[in-house]
């Protein structure tokens, strides 16, 4: 049987980085085995689901290159791929279980359920359904329903024994059945709960491996029970570790950005983010850290997924992004910088700037801050910064005047300018750095820039001389 895997996000809010993390392992496993990777939208939460969130899921996965073989926007043989479009499927399956004696109608009111919860809380018991309707005579339940009582269908779970199953990552997992609730399968409005829809859809879509976050491991006994009572072959279970903050808590937007939109808008390269997410749960041979999806596919097996909670380290991600930044050609980097301030700028100028800033870029959105002085007509000079601690305004003005004098007749290349400016420093009996710093601030308005003379070569002779003269006049008018 070919491998078929899926991810099934809910379209509520921004697409989560954890969705991409799980999608990566699913897609890699499918590609490794020549199988299919599906996207299913679980939108049965009608109060929170919205089309805009669904659209962002499509866009973010495609931005990352985590393309899928079947899904709502690409079609496929086992659709529809939105649960809201499959609602007619679920009631029949739930009612079949009632007929088999594996599920039952429950007519308990909200008031009764609330009273049960309060009593359990007072007794310091875990909240769960007390089974009131489970053993009622069917005729009595039918009478209530015929009289108009709202009803749901609940799964009948054993009250004793254990549920044992094998998880590829965690080995044997054991839950006591008396800790598993009689879960609602079909709600009073005819819509399914997550558990029923998830299992029915996985079966009908031929899912062979359920690779999902470990937070769903406690739901697995309910899903195993459903497979059992339906008489279906269960999939292989594989629960990947949750992404963690540095304090080992589950990653959340309070401590780390979780929206994939944020990473895209900041200018993280998609291939860097995918590589980083791979590191979170999988180790390549020989400790290789920078690798392509194709290289990961050659080495990856679900048995190699790390069980420990990976720490989502932003510094590590920045490092990874830098590795990919350095690998891009100047032409490709210039193209990617388009949405981050390079679009609309002189393409020839951008192409000359890129090599100067490539090693300094952390993310693409750094472009504006790192390059503003290349495009500005003038820059601001703060005299307090322009004058070094070991100098005076008059001394700095004199240095700038000397620099202007030699640069006027200098060939406008980085090497020629550096040679002439070093001669000025020697003649003034100062270190080159004590001359270069006020020139740098005068020309760019910043104390930290790409190499000075290379920067000046790109800015151009006319602008540089004008900025140097303006700085000199601020320190020594007249």
C-alpha positions as CSV (number, residue, x, y, z in Angstrom):
1,X,0.0,0.0,0.0
2,X,1.5,3.4,-1.0
3,X,2.2,5.9,1.8
4,X,-0.5,8.5,2.2
5,X,-0.1,11.2,4.8
6,X,-1.9,14.4,5.6
7,X,-2.0,17.6,7.7
8,X,-5.3,18.9,8.8
9,X,-5.1,22.4,10.2
10,X,-8.1,24.4,11.3
11,X,-8.5,27.8,9.5
12,X,-8.5,30.0,12.6
13,X,-6.1,32.9,12.8
14,X,-2.7,33.1,11.2
15,X,-1.1,29.9,9.9
16,X,1.1,28.5,12.7
17,X,4.8,27.6,12.4
18,X,3.9,24.3,14.1
19,X,1.7,23.5,11.0
20,X,4.7,23.9,8.8
21,X,6.8,21.8,11.1
22,X,4.4,18.9,11.0
23,X,3.8,19.4,7.3
24,X,7.6,19.0,6.6
25,X,7.8,15.6,8.2
26,X,4.6,14.4,6.5
27,X,5.7,15.6,3.1
28,X,9.3,14.3,3.5
29,X,7.9,10.8,4.5
30,X,5.6,10.8,1.4
31,X,8.4,11.9,-0.9
32,X,10.8,9.3,0.6
33,X,8.3,6.6,-0.2
34,X,6.9,7.8,-3.4
35,X,3.6,8.4,-1.7
36,X,1.1,11.3,-1.5
37,X,0.8,14.2,0.9
38,X,-2.6,15.7,1.5
39,X,-4.0,18.9,2.9
40,X,-7.4,18.7,4.6
41,X,-9.0,21.7,6.1
42,X,-10.8,20.9,9.4
43,X,-13.3,23.7,9.5
44,X,-16.1,22.2,11.7
45,X,-15.6,25.0,14.2
46,X,-18.0,27.3,12.5
47,X,-17.6,30.1,15.0
48,X,-13.9,30.5,14.5
49,X,-13.1,29.2,11.0
50,X,-12.8,31.8,8.2
51,X,-11.9,31.8,4.5
52,X,-9.1,34.3,5.0
53,X,-7.3,31.9,7.4
54,X,-7.7,29.1,4.9
55,X,-6.2,31.2,2.1
56,X,-3.2,32.0,4.3
57,X,-2.7,28.3,5.0
58,X,-2.5,27.7,1.2
59,X,-0.1,30.6,0.7
60,X,2.2,29.9,3.5
61,X,2.7,26.2,2.6
62,X,3.4,27.1,-1.0
63,X,5.8,29.9,0.1
64,X,7.7,27.3,2.1
65,X,7.7,24.9,-0.8
66,X,5.7,22.4,1.2
67,X,3.4,21.7,-1.7
68,X,0.7,19.0,-1.4
69,X,-0.6,16.4,-3.9
70,X,-4.3,16.7,-2.9
71,X,-6.2,19.5,-1.2
72,X,-9.0,22.0,-1.4
73,X,-7.3,24.2,-4.0
74,X,-5.7,21.5,-6.1
75,X,-8.4,18.8,-6.0
76,X,-7.8,15.0,-5.8
77,X,-9.5,11.7,-5.9
78,X,-10.6,11.5,-2.3
79,X,-12.2,15.0,-1.9
80,X,-13.8,17.2,-0.9
81,X,-10.9,18.3,1.3
82,X,-12.9,20.7,3.5
83,X,-14.8,19.0,6.3
84,X,-17.6,21.6,6.0
85,X,-18.2,20.1,2.5
86,X,-18.3,16.6,3.9
87,X,-20.9,17.1,6.6
88,X,-23.4,14.8,5.0
89,X,-20.9,11.9,5.5
90,X,-20.6,11.9,9.2
91,X,-24.1,11.3,10.6
92,X,-24.5,8.0,8.9
93,X,-21.3,6.7,10.4
94,X,-22.3,7.9,13.8
95,X,-25.7,6.3,13.6
96,X,-24.2,3.0,12.3
97,X,-22.2,2.9,15.5
98,X,-25.4,3.3,17.5
99,X,-26.9,0.4,15.7
100,X,-23.8,-1.7,16.5
101,X,-24.1,-0.8,20.2
102,X,-20.8,1.0,20.0
103,X,-22.3,4.4,20.5
104,X,-25.5,5.8,22.1
105,X,-27.8,8.8,22.0
106,X,-27.5,11.2,24.9
107,X,-30.2,13.7,25.8
108,X,-28.6,15.3,28.8
109,X,-29.3,19.0,29.1
110,X,-26.6,21.6,29.5
111,X,-27.9,22.3,33.0
112,X,-27.5,18.6,34.0
113,X,-24.0,18.4,32.5
114,X,-23.0,21.5,34.4
115,X,-24.3,20.1,37.7
116,X,-22.3,16.9,37.1
117,X,-19.1,18.9,36.4
118,X,-19.6,20.9,39.6
119,X,-20.1,17.8,41.7
120,X,-17.0,16.2,40.2
121,X,-15.0,19.3,40.8
122,X,-16.1,19.4,44.5
123,X,-15.1,15.8,44.8
124,X,-11.8,16.6,43.2
125,X,-12.5,14.2,40.3
126,X,-11.5,14.7,36.7
127,X,-14.4,16.2,34.7
128,X,-16.0,13.6,32.4
129,X,-19.4,12.5,31.3
130,X,-21.0,10.2,34.0
131,X,-22.7,7.8,31.6
132,X,-26.2,8.7,32.6
133,X,-27.7,8.0,29.2
134,X,-25.4,5.1,28.3
135,X,-27.6,2.4,29.9
136,X,-31.0,3.9,29.5
137,X,-33.5,1.7,27.7
138,X,-33.5,2.6,23.9
139,X,-37.3,3.0,24.0
140,X,-37.0,5.7,26.7
141,X,-34.3,7.6,24.8
142,X,-36.4,7.4,21.6
143,X,-39.4,8.7,23.5
144,X,-37.4,11.7,24.6
145,X,-36.1,12.4,21.2
146,X,-39.5,12.1,19.6
147,X,-40.7,14.6,22.2
148,X,-38.2,17.1,20.8
149,X,-35.3,16.7,23.3
150,X,-32.0,17.8,21.8
151,X,-29.5,14.9,21.5
152,X,-25.9,14.1,20.7
153,X,-24.3,10.7,19.9
154,X,-21.5,9.6,22.3
155,X,-18.9,6.9,21.8
156,X,-19.2,4.0,24.3
157,X,-15.8,3.5,25.9
158,X,-14.8,0.7,28.2
159,X,-14.7,1.3,31.9
160,X,-11.8,-1.0,32.6
161,X,-8.6,-2.3,31.1
162,X,-6.0,-0.5,29.1
163,X,-5.5,0.9,25.6
164,X,-2.1,-0.1,24.4
165,X,-0.7,1.1,21.1
166,X,2.7,1.5,19.4
167,X,3.9,5.0,18.5
168,X,6.8,5.1,16.1
169,X,8.5,7.9,18.1
170,X,7.6,6.9,21.6
171,X,7.3,3.1,21.6
172,X,4.4,1.5,23.5
173,X,1.9,4.0,24.9
174,X,-0.6,3.0,27.6
175,X,-3.8,4.7,28.7
176,X,-6.3,3.3,31.2
177,X,-9.8,3.1,29.6
178,X,-11.4,4.5,32.7
179,X,-9.6,7.8,32.1
180,X,-11.1,8.1,28.6
181,X,-14.4,10.0,28.3
182,X,-17.5,8.9,26.4
183,X,-16.6,11.4,23.7
184,X,-19.4,13.2,21.7
185,X,-19.2,12.1,18.1
186,X,-22.1,13.9,16.6
187,X,-23.4,17.2,17.9
188,X,-27.0,18.3,18.3
189,X,-26.8,20.4,15.1
190,X,-25.7,17.3,13.1
191,X,-22.1,18.4,12.8
192,X,-19.3,16.1,13.8
193,X,-16.8,16.6,16.5
194,X,-13.1,16.6,15.7
195,X,-12.7,12.9,16.7
196,X,-15.4,11.4,14.5
197,X,-14.6,13.6,11.4
198,X,-10.8,13.0,11.8
199,X,-11.1,9.2,11.9
200,X,-13.7,8.9,9.2
201,X,-11.8,11.2,6.8
202,X,-8.5,9.5,7.5
203,X,-10.0,6.2,6.6
204,X,-11.9,7.4,3.5
205,X,-8.8,9.2,2.3
206,X,-6.6,6.2,2.7
207,X,-4.3,7.7,5.2
208,X,-1.6,5.1,6.1
209,X,0.5,7.1,8.6
210,X,-0.8,9.7,11.1
211,X,2.1,12.0,11.7
212,X,1.0,14.8,14.0
213,X,2.0,16.8,17.1
214,X,2.3,15.1,20.4
215,X,-0.5,17.1,21.9
216,X,-2.9,14.7,20.1
217,X,-1.5,11.6,21.7
218,X,-4.1,11.7,24.5
219,X,-6.8,11.6,21.8
220,X,-5.4,8.5,20.2
221,X,-7.3,6.0,22.4
222,X,-10.6,7.5,21.2
223,X,-9.4,7.2,17.6
224,X,-8.2,3.6,18.1
225,X,-11.6,2.8,19.6
226,X,-13.3,4.3,16.6
227,X,-11.2,2.3,14.2
228,X,-12.0,-0.8,16.2
229,X,-15.8,-0.4,16.3
230,X,-15.9,0.6,12.6
231,X,-13.8,-2.5,11.7
232,X,-11.2,-0.5,10.0
233,X,-7.4,-1.0,9.9
234,X,-5.8,1.8,11.9
235,X,-2.9,3.8,10.5
236,X,0.7,3.9,11.9
237,X,0.8,6.4,14.7
238,X,3.7,8.9,14.9
239,X,3.5,11.8,17.3
240,X,6.3,14.4,16.8
241,X,7.5,16.5,19.8
242,X,6.1,19.9,20.2
243,X,8.2,23.0,19.5
244,X,9.3,24.5,22.8
245,X,10.4,27.9,24.1
246,X,13.7,28.1,25.9
247,X,11.9,27.4,29.2
248,X,10.6,24.2,27.6
249,X,7.0,25.5,27.6
250,X,5.0,25.0,24.4
251,X,5.9,27.6,21.8
252,X,3.4,30.5,22.0
253,X,3.2,33.9,20.5
254,X,3.8,35.4,24.0
255,X,7.4,34.2,23.9
256,X,8.2,33.5,20.2
257,X,6.5,34.6,17.0
258,X,4.3,31.7,15.8
259,X,2.7,33.1,12.7
260,X,4.2,32.0,9.4
261,X,3.2,35.3,8.0
262,X,5.5,37.1,10.5
263,X,8.5,35.1,9.3
264,X,7.7,35.8,5.6
265,X,7.1,39.5,6.3
266,X,10.4,39.8,8.3
267,X,12.2,38.4,5.3
268,X,13.3,35.0,6.4
269,X,14.1,32.8,3.4
270,X,11.6,30.0,3.1
271,X,14.4,27.4,2.5
272,X,16.2,28.5,5.6
273,X,13.0,28.2,7.7
274,X,12.3,24.8,6.3
275,X,15.9,23.6,7.1
276,X,15.6,25.0,10.6
277,X,12.3,23.2,11.2
278,X,13.9,20.0,10.0
279,X,16.6,20.4,12.7
280,X,13.9,20.7,15.3
281,X,13.0,17.0,15.0
282,X,15.5,15.2,12.9
283,X,19.3,14.8,12.9
284,X,21.2,14.3,9.7
285,X,24.3,12.0,9.6
286,X,27.6,13.5,10.8
287,X,25.7,16.4,12.4
288,X,25.0,18.1,9.1
289,X,22.9,21.2,9.7
290,X,22.6,23.0,6.4
291,X,20.8,20.7,3.9
292,X,18.1,20.7,1.2
293,X,14.7,19.0,1.3
294,X,16.1,16.5,-1.3
295,X,19.0,15.7,1.0
296,X,16.7,15.3,3.9
297,X,14.4,12.9,1.9
298,X,17.4,10.6,1.3
299,X,18.1,10.2,5.0
300,X,14.8,10.7,6.7
301,X,12.7,7.9,8.3
302,X,9.9,8.5,10.9
303,X,11.8,6.2,13.3
304,X,14.6,8.8,13.3
305,X,12.4,11.6,14.6
306,X,13.7,12.9,17.9
307,X,11.4,12.4,20.9
308,X,12.8,15.2,22.9
309,X,11.1,18.6,22.9
310,X,13.1,20.8,20.5
311,X,13.8,24.4,21.5
312,X,12.8,27.0,19.0
313,X,15.9,29.2,19.2
314,X,15.5,32.4,17.2
315,X,19.3,33.0,17.3
316,X,19.8,29.6,15.6
317,X,17.2,30.5,13.0
318,X,19.0,33.8,12.4
319,X,22.2,31.9,11.9
320,X,20.5,29.5,9.5
321,X,19.0,32.3,7.5
322,X,22.4,33.9,7.3
323,X,23.8,30.7,5.8
324,X,21.2,30.7,3.1
325,X,21.7,34.5,2.5
326,X,25.4,33.9,1.8
327,X,24.6,31.2,-0.7
328,X,22.5,33.4,-3.0
329,X,24.0,35.0,-6.1
330,X,23.9,38.8,-6.1
331,X,21.2,38.7,-8.8
332,X,19.0,36.3,-6.8
333,X,19.4,38.2,-3.6
334,X,18.6,41.5,-5.4
335,X,15.4,39.9,-6.7
336,X,14.3,38.7,-3.3
337,X,15.0,42.1,-1.8
338,X,12.4,43.6,-4.1
339,X,9.4,43.5,-1.7
340,X,11.7,44.7,1.1
341,X,12.6,48.1,-0.3
342,X,14.6,47.3,-3.4
343,X,11.7,47.4,-5.8
344,X,11.5,50.8,-7.5
345,X,15.2,51.5,-6.9
346,X,17.7,51.8,-9.6
347,X,18.4,48.1,-10.5
348,X,22.0,48.8,-11.4
349,X,22.6,50.6,-8.0
350,X,20.9,47.8,-6.1
351,X,23.1,45.2,-7.9
352,X,26.2,47.1,-6.8
353,X,25.0,47.5,-3.2
354,X,24.1,43.8,-2.6
355,X,27.6,42.4,-2.4
356,X,28.4,45.1,0.3
357,X,25.5,44.2,2.6
358,X,25.1,40.4,1.9
359,X,27.2,39.4,4.9
360,X,25.4,41.9,7.1
361,X,21.8,40.9,6.3
362,X,20.1,39.0,9.1
363,X,16.7,39.0,7.3
364,X,15.6,40.7,4.1
365,X,13.8,43.4,5.9
366,X,17.1,44.7,7.2
367,X,17.7,46.1,3.7
368,X,16.1,49.5,4.3
369,X,18.1,50.2,7.5
370,X,21.4,49.0,6.0
371,X,21.1,50.9,2.8
372,X,19.2,54.1,3.3
373,X,22.3,56.3,2.9
374,X,22.9,54.9,-0.6
375,X,19.7,56.3,-1.9
376,X,19.3,59.5,0.2
377,X,20.3,62.9,-1.2
378,X,21.7,64.0,2.1
379,X,22.3,62.5,5.5
380,X,22.1,63.9,9.0
381,X,25.3,64.4,11.0
382,X,25.2,64.5,14.8
383,X,28.2,66.5,15.9
384,X,28.4,64.6,19.1
385,X,28.9,61.4,17.2
386,X,31.0,62.9,14.4
387,X,33.7,64.1,16.8
388,X,35.6,61.3,18.4
389,X,36.3,61.1,22.1
390,X,40.0,61.9,21.6
391,X,39.3,64.8,19.2
392,X,37.8,68.2,19.1
393,X,35.3,69.7,16.6
394,X,38.1,71.9,15.1
395,X,40.5,68.9,14.7
396,X,37.7,66.7,13.1
397,X,36.8,69.6,10.7
398,X,40.4,69.8,9.7
399,X,40.6,66.1,9.0
400,X,37.4,66.2,6.9
401,X,38.8,69.2,5.0
402,X,42.0,67.3,4.2
403,X,40.0,64.3,3.1
404,X,38.0,66.4,0.7
405,X,41.1,68.0,-0.7
406,X,42.7,64.6,-1.7
407,X,39.4,63.0,-2.8
408,X,38.7,65.8,-5.2
409,X,41.4,64.7,-7.5
410,X,41.4,61.0,-6.6
411,X,40.4,58.2,-9.0
412,X,37.0,57.1,-7.6
413,X,37.8,53.5,-6.8
414,X,37.8,51.9,-3.4
415,X,41.5,51.0,-3.6
416,X,42.6,54.5,-4.8
417,X,40.6,56.3,-2.1
418,X,41.9,54.0,0.6
419,X,45.4,54.7,-0.4
420,X,45.0,58.5,-0.4
421,X,43.1,58.5,2.9
422,X,45.9,56.4,4.5
423,X,48.4,59.0,3.3
424,X,46.3,61.7,5.0
425,X,46.3,59.8,8.2
426,X,50.1,59.3,8.1
427,X,50.6,63.0,7.4
428,X,48.4,63.9,10.4
429,X,50.2,61.4,12.6
430,X,47.0,59.5,13.5
431,X,45.7,56.0,13.0
432,X,43.7,55.4,9.8
433,X,40.7,54.4,11.9
434,X,40.7,57.9,13.6
435,X,40.3,59.4,10.1
436,X,38.0,56.8,8.6
437,X,35.4,57.0,11.4
438,X,34.4,60.7,11.0
439,X,34.4,60.2,7.2
440,X,32.1,57.2,7.6
441,X,29.7,59.1,9.8
442,X,29.8,62.1,7.5
443,X,29.1,60.1,4.4
444,X,26.5,57.7,5.7
445,X,25.3,59.1,9.0
446,X,26.1,55.8,10.7
447,X,29.0,54.4,12.7
448,X,28.6,50.9,11.3
449,X,28.5,50.3,7.6
450,X,30.0,48.1,4.9
451,X,33.7,48.8,4.1
452,X,34.1,52.5,3.9
453,X,35.8,53.1,0.5
454,X,33.7,50.4,-1.2
455,X,30.6,52.2,0.1
456,X,31.9,55.6,-1.1
457,X,32.6,54.2,-4.5
458,X,29.0,53.1,-4.9
459,X,27.5,56.3,-3.4
460,X,29.4,58.3,-5.9
461,X,31.9,61.1,-5.9
462,X,29.6,64.1,-6.0
463,X,27.4,63.0,-3.1
464,X,30.3,61.9,-0.9
465,X,32.2,65.2,-1.4
466,X,29.0,67.2,-0.7
467,X,28.3,65.2,2.5
468,X,31.9,65.6,3.7
469,X,31.7,69.3,3.1
470,X,28.4,69.6,4.9
471,X,29.8,67.8,7.9
472,X,32.8,70.0,8.0
473,X,30.7,73.1,7.9
474,X,28.6,71.9,10.8
475,X,31.7,71.5,12.9
476,X,33.4,74.7,11.7
477,X,31.0,77.1,10.0
478,X,32.5,79.6,7.6
